[in-house]
Amino acid sequence: MQKKKTKTNEIDLVIFDVNQTMFSLNALNIKFKEFGLKHSLVNSWFLSVLKEGFSSSLSQQFVNFKTVGKNELTKIFLQNNSPYNNKIINSIFDEFANLKVHPDIKTSLKCLKKKKIKIVTLTNGSVSNTKLLLKKNNISNFIDRCFSINSFKIWKPAREVYLKTCEKMKIKPERALMVAAHGWDINGAKLAGLKTAYITRYEKKLSDFYYRPDYVGKDSREIIKKLDF
């Protein structure tokens, strides 16, 4: 039986995750190679940052993305017997300001904005870097607000992050759609009562133990097509 499409009047807010969902991490591959690290280690590093960030929330000792990121980057150099210094660490981490938007994102943002749906970003990173990326990629005019865990002092996928974002936008959770390329992000939003849309381009498959998302697509364009415009 075909799944019934959600009508746009059932969604008042679309929340986009930032890293990997909106913006590719490919720029970091070049930086890793420049300093003697295999580009495949970018994924290992990013996952270790998430692990440590999640752990900080569980221990109720909030540590921001940048602090965790630099510590985990140092470990990557040590584990691979590669020379490093603070200048190198900063150079790699600063590349987060140069990420490129995935081509499908701008098309999707235009479509949502045309339908007068509010659009915000929600990241485990910083608001300042998100705004910089939006500006550099010429898509800041589509975004109503940017949110970061730095304001909530707890990492996604904690339920309160999604709930507080909806609260600040004065939108009920059930009328918000979370779009992300990470299963843990989708699951957290689903547990908070939001509608969810999972982009498969990064992980390829949602873990079996997560709640099913409302929508699945290889990119955001596929997701948007499944909304009843």
Backbone as numpy.savetxt, mean C-alpha at the origin, in Angstrom:
# Nx Ny Nz CAx CAy CAz Cx Cy Cz
-22.82 -19.37 -10.63 -23.67 -18.17 -10.63 -22.79 -16.92 -10.63
-23.03 -15.98 -11.52 -22.21 -14.79 -11.63 -22.44 -13.86 -10.45
-21.30 -13.32 -9.93 -21.39 -12.42 -8.78 -22.05 -11.11 -9.19
-23.00 -10.67 -8.40 -23.69 -9.41 -8.67 -22.72 -8.25 -8.50
-22.75 -7.34 -9.46 -21.87 -6.17 -9.38 -22.33 -5.24 -8.27
-21.35 -4.56 -7.67 -21.68 -3.54 -6.68 -21.99 -2.24 -7.41
-23.09 -1.62 -7.09 -23.42 -0.33 -7.70 -22.57 0.76 -7.05
-22.17 1.74 -7.83 -21.29 2.79 -7.32 -21.91 3.55 -6.15
-23.26 3.61 -6.11 -23.88 4.34 -5.00 -23.77 3.57 -3.68
-23.19 2.36 -3.73 -22.93 1.60 -2.51 -21.51 1.86 -2.00
-20.70 2.56 -2.80 -19.33 2.90 -2.43 -19.15 4.40 -2.48
-18.84 4.99 -1.33 -18.63 6.44 -1.26 -17.15 6.80 -1.14
-16.33 5.80 -0.80 -14.91 6.05 -0.56 -14.08 4.88 -1.05
-13.00 5.18 -1.79 -12.04 4.15 -2.18 -10.70 4.49 -1.55
-10.14 3.51 -0.83 -8.86 3.68 -0.12 -7.81 2.86 -0.85
-6.74 3.52 -1.27 -5.65 2.83 -1.95 -4.45 2.68 -1.03
-3.94 1.44 -0.94 -2.62 1.23 -0.36 -1.61 1.89 -1.31
-0.41 2.18 -0.82 0.56 2.95 -1.61 1.66 2.08 -2.23
2.58 1.57 -1.40 3.72 0.82 -1.91 3.31 -0.51 -2.52
3.67 -0.72 -3.76 3.38 -1.90 -4.58 1.97 -1.91 -5.14
1.01 -1.33 -4.45 -0.34 -1.24 -4.98 -0.44 -0.12 -6.02
-0.05 1.10 -5.62 -0.06 2.23 -6.54 1.28 2.41 -7.25
2.35 2.20 -6.49 3.69 2.50 -7.01 4.59 1.27 -7.00
5.31 1.08 -8.11 6.24 -0.04 -8.24 7.51 0.21 -7.43
8.09 -0.86 -6.90 9.35 -0.76 -6.17 10.56 -1.02 -7.08
10.35 -1.03 -8.40 11.44 -1.34 -9.33 12.63 -0.38 -9.23
12.37 0.85 -8.85 13.46 1.83 -8.72 14.47 1.37 -7.67
14.01 0.63 -6.69 14.90 0.14 -5.64 15.81 -0.98 -6.15
15.34 -1.72 -7.16 16.17 -2.78 -7.74 17.49 -2.21 -8.26
17.41 -1.07 -8.93 18.60 -0.42 -9.50 19.55 0.02 -8.40
19.00 0.56 -7.33 19.81 1.02 -6.20 20.53 -0.14 -5.52
19.83 -1.23 -5.33 20.44 -2.41 -4.71 21.63 -2.88 -5.55
21.42 -2.97 -6.85 22.48 -3.43 -7.75 23.67 -2.47 -7.73
23.38 -1.17 -7.64 24.44 -0.15 -7.61 25.39 -0.35 -6.43
24.85 -0.84 -5.33 25.66 -1.02 -4.12 25.98 -2.48 -3.84
25.95 -3.30 -4.88 26.45 -4.67 -4.77 25.48 -5.71 -4.23
24.20 -5.39 -4.19 23.20 -6.34 -3.71 22.36 -6.85 -4.87
21.93 -8.09 -4.81 21.06 -8.65 -5.83 19.70 -7.95 -5.76
19.15 -7.63 -6.93 17.87 -6.93 -6.94 16.75 -7.76 -6.32
16.93 -9.08 -6.31 15.92 -9.96 -5.70 15.80 -9.74 -4.19
16.81 -9.12 -3.62 16.80 -8.86 -2.17 15.86 -7.72 -1.78
15.42 -6.95 -2.77 14.47 -5.87 -2.47 13.21 -6.44 -1.84
12.71 -7.52 -2.41 11.51 -8.15 -1.88 11.74 -8.69 -0.47
12.90 -9.32 -0.27 13.23 -9.85 1.07 13.29 -8.72 2.09
13.89 -7.62 1.69 14.00 -6.46 2.58 12.62 -5.90 2.91
11.78 -5.70 1.90 10.47 -5.12 2.12 9.63 -6.00 3.04
9.70 -7.31 2.83 8.95 -8.23 3.67 9.45 -8.21 5.11
10.76 -8.06 5.28 11.32 -8.01 6.64 10.91 -6.72 7.35
10.79 -5.63 6.59 10.31 -4.37 7.16 8.88 -4.54 7.67
8.04 -5.16 6.85 6.66 -5.40 7.26 6.60 -6.27 8.51
7.41 -7.33 8.52 7.44 -8.25 9.67 7.77 -7.50 10.96
8.83 -6.69 10.91 9.25 -5.96 12.10 8.23 -4.88 12.49
7.61 -4.28 11.48 6.59 -3.28 11.76 5.38 -3.90 12.44
4.93 -5.04 11.90 3.81 -5.74 12.52 4.15 -6.13 13.95
5.39 -6.58 14.15 5.83 -7.01 15.49 5.81 -5.84 16.47
6.20 -4.67 16.00 6.20 -3.50 16.88 4.79 -3.17 17.35
3.80 -3.38 16.47 2.41 -3.13 16.85 1.94 -4.15 17.87
2.32 -5.42 17.67 1.92 -6.47 18.60 2.50 -6.26 19.99
3.70 -5.69 20.03 4.34 -5.43 21.32 3.97 -4.07 21.88
3.07 -3.37 21.16 2.58 -2.05 21.58 3.73 -1.05 21.73
4.70 -1.17 20.85 5.83 -0.24 20.83 5.98 0.24 19.39
5.23 1.28 19.02 5.19 1.73 17.64 6.54 2.26 17.16
6.97 1.75 16.01 8.18 2.23 15.35 7.81 2.53 13.90
8.21 3.69 13.39 7.76 4.06 12.05 8.52 3.33 10.94
7.99 3.42 9.73 8.50 2.69 8.57 9.97 3.01 8.29
10.32 4.29 8.35 11.68 4.69 8.02 12.70 4.11 8.98
12.39 4.14 10.26 13.30 3.59 11.28 13.48 2.09 11.09
12.37 1.39 10.90 12.43 -0.06 10.67 13.19 -0.35 9.38
12.87 0.41 8.33 13.47 0.19 7.02 14.98 0.30 7.02
15.51 1.31 7.69 16.96 1.50 7.72 17.64 0.41 8.54
17.02 -0.01 9.62 17.59 -1.09 10.42 17.63 -2.40 9.64
16.55 -2.70 8.93 16.48 -3.94 8.16 17.41 -3.90 6.95
17.63 -2.71 6.41 18.55 -2.56 5.28 19.99 -2.83 5.71
20.33 -2.37 6.90 21.66 -2.66 7.45 21.87 -4.16 7.59
20.83 -4.86 8.05 20.92 -6.31 8.19 21.16 -6.99 6.84
20.49 -6.49 5.80 20.65 -7.07 4.47 22.11 -6.97 4.02
22.74 -5.84 4.24 24.16 -5.67 3.88 25.04 -6.62 4.68
24.78 -6.72 5.96 25.58 -7.59 6.82 25.41 -9.06 6.44
24.17 -9.45 6.19 23.89 -10.84 5.84 24.52 -11.25 4.51
24.78 -10.28 3.65 25.36 -10.56 2.34 26.83 -10.13 2.24
27.43 -9.84 3.41 28.86 -9.47 3.47 29.21 -8.36 2.49
28.32 -7.38 2.40 28.53 -6.24 1.50 28.84 -4.98 2.31
29.82 -4.19 1.86 30.19 -2.97 2.59 29.07 -1.93 2.52
28.92 -1.16 3.58 27.89 -0.13 3.60 28.28 0.96 4.58
27.62 2.08 4.48 27.74 3.17 5.45 26.42 3.92 5.47
26.32 4.92 6.32 25.05 5.65 6.45 24.64 6.34 5.15
25.64 6.80 4.39 25.34 7.47 3.12 24.66 6.50 2.14
25.16 5.27 2.10 24.58 4.26 1.22 23.17 3.90 1.67
23.00 3.70 2.97 21.68 3.36 3.52 20.67 4.46 3.18
21.07 5.71 3.40 20.18 6.84 3.11 19.86 6.95 1.62
20.87 6.68 0.79 20.70 6.77 -0.66 19.65 5.78 -1.15
19.71 4.57 -0.62 18.73 3.54 -1.03 17.35 3.91 -0.51
17.27 4.29 0.74 15.96 4.57 1.32 15.33 5.80 0.67
16.16 6.76 0.28 15.63 7.97 -0.36 14.99 7.67 -1.71
15.28 6.50 -2.27 14.72 6.14 -3.57 13.22 5.91 -3.49
12.70 5.77 -2.28 11.25 5.67 -2.12 10.55 6.92 -2.65
11.27 8.02 -2.74 10.69 9.27 -3.25 10.65 9.30 -4.77
11.21 8.27 -5.42 11.29 8.26 -6.89 10.52 7.10 -7.53
9.63 6.48 -6.78 8.87 5.36 -7.31 7.93 5.82 -8.42
7.70 4.93 -9.39 6.81 5.24 -10.50 5.45 4.58 -10.31
4.42 5.29 -10.69 3.06 4.77 -10.56 2.82 3.67 -11.59
2.07 2.65 -11.20 1.67 1.62 -12.16 0.73 2.26 -13.18
0.88 1.94 -14.48 0.10 2.58 -15.54 -1.42 2.52 -15.36
-1.91 1.42 -14.77 -3.36 1.27 -14.62 -3.97 2.20 -13.59
-3.15 2.65 -12.65 -3.66 3.43 -11.52 -4.28 4.76 -11.97
-3.59 5.48 -12.83 -4.09 6.79 -13.25 -5.44 6.66 -13.96
-5.57 5.65 -14.81 -6.84 5.41 -15.51 -7.97 5.15 -14.51
-7.66 4.36 -13.49 -8.66 4.02 -12.47 -9.05 5.23 -11.64
-8.06 6.04 -11.30 -8.34 7.25 -10.52 -9.24 8.20 -11.30
-8.98 8.35 -12.58 -9.80 9.21 -13.43 -11.25 8.74 -13.45
-11.41 7.44 -13.56 -12.76 6.85 -13.62 -13.51 7.08 -12.31
-12.83 6.85 -11.19 -13.46 7.03 -9.88 -13.81 8.51 -9.64
-12.91 9.38 -10.01 -13.14 10.81 -9.81 -14.31 11.30 -10.65
-14.42 10.76 -11.85 -15.53 11.12 -12.74 -16.87 10.76 -12.12
-16.87 9.68 -11.31 -18.09 9.23 -10.63 -18.28 9.91 -9.28
-17.40 10.89 -9.01 -17.48 11.70 -7.77 -17.33 10.86 -6.50
-16.53 9.82 -6.59 -16.22 8.99 -5.43 -14.97 9.53 -4.75
-15.01 9.64 -3.43 -13.85 10.14 -2.69 -12.72 9.11 -2.74
-11.48 9.61 -2.89 -10.32 8.73 -2.99 -9.25 9.18 -2.00
-8.76 8.24 -1.20 -7.68 8.55 -0.26 -6.60 7.47 -0.35
-5.43 7.79 0.16 -4.37 6.79 0.28 -4.18 6.45 1.75
-3.74 5.22 2.00 -3.48 4.76 3.36 -2.22 3.91 3.34
-1.17 4.36 4.02 0.12 3.71 3.91 0.75 3.41 5.26
1.61 2.39 5.26 2.46 2.13 6.43 3.69 3.03 6.39
3.86 3.79 5.31 4.93 4.77 5.19 4.47 6.12 5.70
4.98 7.18 5.10 4.67 8.53 5.58 3.76 9.27 4.61
3.02 10.22 5.14 2.17 11.08 4.33 3.03 11.95 3.42
4.13 12.46 3.94 4.98 13.37 3.16 5.53 12.68 1.91
5.97 11.43 2.04 6.50 10.73 0.86 5.38 10.39 -0.11
4.21 10.02 0.42 3.07 9.73 -0.45 2.71 10.96 -1.27
2.63 12.11 -0.64 2.28 13.34 -1.35 3.32 13.68 -2.41
4.59 13.42 -2.09 5.67 13.67 -3.05 5.52 12.76 -4.28
5.22 11.49 -4.04 5.04 10.54 -5.13 3.83 10.91 -6.00
2.76 11.31 -5.35 1.56 11.71 -6.08 1.85 12.91 -6.98
2.61 13.85 -6.45 2.95 15.06 -7.21 3.88 14.73 -8.38
4.93 13.94 -8.12 5.90 13.58 -9.16 5.26 12.79 -10.30
4.24 12.00 -9.95 3.58 11.17 -10.96 2.31 11.81 -11.52
2.10 13.07 -11.17 0.99 13.87 -11.72 -0.39 13.26 -11.45
-0.58 12.76 -10.24 -1.90 12.21 -9.89 -2.44 12.78 -8.58
-1.78 13.78 -8.04 -2.22 14.33 -6.74 -3.60 14.96 -6.81
-4.00 15.44 -8.00 -5.31 16.10 -8.14 -6.48 15.12 -8.01
-6.19 13.82 -8.07 -7.26 12.82 -7.93 -7.50 12.41 -6.47
-6.56 12.74 -5.60 -6.60 12.24 -4.22 -7.15 13.30 -3.26
-8.16 12.91 -2.48 -8.78 13.85 -1.55 -7.95 14.04 -0.28
-7.41 12.93 0.25 -6.57 13.02 1.46 -5.59 11.86 1.50
-4.51 12.06 2.25 -3.52 11.00 2.46 -3.45 10.66 3.94
-3.45 9.37 4.24 -3.38 8.91 5.63 -2.18 7.98 5.82
-1.65 8.01 7.03 -0.50 7.18 7.38 -0.69 6.58 8.77
-0.08 5.43 8.98 -0.12 4.81 10.30 0.58 5.67 11.35
1.41 6.62 10.90 2.11 7.49 11.85 1.14 8.30 12.70
-0.04 8.54 12.16 -1.07 9.27 12.92 -1.79 8.37 13.91
-1.87 7.08 13.58 -2.62 6.14 14.40 -1.73 5.36 15.38
-0.41 5.40 15.13 0.58 4.73 16.00 0.39 3.22 16.08
-0.05 2.65 14.97 -0.16 1.20 14.87 -0.17 0.84 13.38
0.48 -0.26 13.03 0.62 -0.64 11.63 -0.65 -1.31 11.09
-0.94 -1.07 9.81 -1.87 -1.96 9.13 -1.26 -3.35 9.20
-2.07 -4.41 9.34 -3.52 -4.48 9.13 -4.38 -4.41 10.38
-3.97 -3.66 11.38 -4.82 -3.50 12.57 -6.15 -2.87 12.17
-7.24 -3.41 12.67 -8.59 -2.96 12.30 -8.79 -1.46 12.50
-8.22 -0.93 13.59 -8.47 0.47 13.91 -7.93 1.44 12.87
-6.90 1.04 12.12 -6.35 1.91 11.09 -7.39 2.18 10.01
-8.08 1.14 9.58 -9.10 1.28 8.54 -10.33 2.01 9.08
-10.70 1.65 10.31 -11.88 2.27 10.91 -11.68 3.76 11.15
-10.50 4.14 11.62 -10.22 5.56 11.88 -10.13 6.36 10.59
-9.63 5.71 9.53 -9.57 6.37 8.23 -10.98 6.68 7.74
-11.86 5.71 7.85 -13.26 5.91 7.47 -13.91 6.99 8.34
-13.60 6.94 9.62 -14.17 7.92 10.56 -13.75 9.34 10.19
-12.46 9.52 9.87 -11.96 10.85 9.50 -12.58 11.34 8.20
-12.96 10.40 7.33 -13.60 10.78 6.07 -15.12 10.84 6.20
-15.61 10.54 7.41 -17.06 10.56 7.69 -17.83 9.61 6.76
-17.23 8.43 6.56 -17.84 7.40 5.71 -17.97 6.12 6.53
-19.13 5.46 6.44 -19.30 4.19 7.12 -18.39 3.13 6.49
-17.79 2.24 7.29 -16.87 1.22 6.76 -17.47 0.39 5.63
-18.75 0.05 5.75 -19.38 -0.79 4.74 -19.58 -0.07 3.40
-19.36 1.24 3.39 -19.48 2.02 2.15 -18.10 2.45 1.62
-17.06 1.81 2.17 -15.68 2.08 1.73 -15.10 0.83 1.08
-14.24 1.03 0.08 -13.58 -0.06 -0.62 -12.07 0.09 -0.46
-11.42 -0.92 0.12 -9.97 -0.94 0.27 -9.35 -1.67 -0.91
-8.42 -1.01 -1.61 -7.73 -1.60 -2.75 -6.27 -1.81 -2.38
-5.79 -3.05 -2.49 -4.41 -3.36 -2.11 -3.88 -4.57 -2.86
-2.56 -4.65 -2.93 -1.88 -5.78 -3.58 -1.30 -6.74 -2.55
-1.71 -6.57 -1.29 -1.22 -7.42 -0.21 -2.40 -8.11 0.48
-2.31 -9.43 0.61 -3.38 -10.17 1.24 -3.65 -9.75 2.67
-2.60 -9.48 3.42 -2.77 -9.09 4.82 -3.53 -7.77 4.95
-3.32 -6.87 3.98 -3.99 -5.58 3.98 -5.47 -5.76 3.67
-5.75 -6.58 2.68 -7.13 -6.89 2.30 -7.87 -7.56 3.45
-7.21 -8.50 4.11 -7.84 -9.23 5.21 -8.15 -8.31 6.39
-7.21 -7.42 6.69 -7.42 -6.48 7.78 -8.60 -5.56 7.53
-8.71 -5.08 6.29 -9.82 -4.21 5.93 -11.15 -4.96 5.98
-11.13 -6.21 5.53 -12.34 -7.03 5.56 -12.80 -7.25 7.01
-11.86 -7.49 7.90 -12.19 -7.69 9.32 -12.74 -6.41 9.95
-12.39 -5.27 9.36 -12.89 -3.99 9.86 -14.26 -3.64 9.27
-14.74 -4.48 8.36 -16.07 -4.27 7.79 -16.11 -3.52 6.48
-14.94 -3.31 5.86 -14.89 -2.62 4.58 -15.09 -3.60 3.43
-15.50 -3.11 2.28 -15.44 -3.89 1.05 -13.96 -3.93 0.63
-13.56 -4.98 -0.08 -12.14 -5.10 -0.42 -11.94 -5.51 -1.88
-10.81 -5.05 -2.44 -10.42 -5.39 -3.81 -8.95 -5.76 -3.82
-8.67 -6.98 -4.23 -7.31 -7.52 -4.21 -6.69 -7.52 -5.60
-5.55 -6.83 -5.74 -4.79 -6.81 -6.98 -3.73 -7.90 -6.92
-3.71 -8.77 -7.90 -2.86 -9.98 -7.83 -1.47 -9.80 -8.45
-1.14 -8.63 -8.99 0.10 -8.49 -9.76 1.37 -8.77 -8.95
1.30 -8.63 -7.67 2.48 -8.82 -6.83 2.55 -10.23 -6.23
1.56 -10.58 -5.44 1.59 -11.88 -4.75 1.08 -13.03 -5.61
0.28 -12.71 -6.64 -0.31 -13.68 -7.56 -1.48 -14.46 -6.98
-1.45 -14.76 -5.68 -2.51 -15.56 -5.07 -2.74 -15.14 -3.63
-4.01 -15.06 -3.26 -4.36 -14.75 -1.88 -4.25 -16.02 -1.04
-3.69 -15.91 0.14 -3.56 -17.07 1.02 -4.94 -17.64 1.36
-5.02 -18.97 1.44 -6.29 -19.66 1.65 -6.95 -19.33 2.99
-6.14 -18.93 3.97 -6.68 -18.69 5.31 -7.22 -17.28 5.49
-7.15 -16.44 4.45 -7.70 -15.09 4.53 -9.17 -15.08 4.08
-9.92 -14.10 4.58 -11.27 -13.91 4.11 -11.24 -13.49 2.64
-12.25 -13.95 1.90 -12.29 -13.66 0.46 -12.58 -12.18 0.22
-11.85 -11.55 -0.69 -12.15 -10.15 -1.05 -13.42 -10.07 -1.89
-13.99 -8.90 -1.99 -15.19 -8.71 -2.81 -14.85 -8.73 -4.29
-13.63 -8.26 -4.61 -13.20 -8.19 -6.00 -11.74 -8.63 -6.11
-11.44 -9.24 -7.25 -10.06 -9.66 -7.53 -9.75 -9.30 -8.98
-8.55 -8.76 -9.21 -8.14 -8.41 -10.57 -6.63 -8.33 -10.65
-6.09 -8.47 -11.86 -4.64 -8.41 -12.01 -4.12 -6.98 -11.85
-5.01 -6.00 -12.05 -4.65 -4.60 -11.82 -5.91 -3.82 -11.43
-5.75 -2.53 -11.17 -6.89 -1.74 -10.70 -7.95 -1.54 -11.78
-7.54 -1.58 -13.04 -8.52 -1.44 -14.13 -9.53 -2.58 -14.11
-9.04 -3.77 -13.86 -9.95 -4.92 -13.79 -10.92 -4.77 -12.63
-10.43 -4.23 -11.53 -11.29 -4.00 -10.37 -12.40 -3.01 -10.72
-12.02 -1.88 -11.31 -12.98 -0.83 -11.64 -14.06 -1.34 -12.59
-13.67 -2.19 -13.54 -14.64 -2.74 -14.49 -15.70 -3.58 -13.81
-15.37 -4.11 -12.64 -16.32 -4.97 -11.91 -17.29 -4.16 -11.05
-17.05 -2.86 -10.98 -18.01 -1.98 -10.29 -19.05 -1.53 -11.32
-20.28 -1.46 -10.91 -21.36 -1.18 -11.84 -21.49 0.33 -12.10
-20.83 0.77 -13.17 -20.90 2.17 -13.55 -22.05 2.38 -14.55
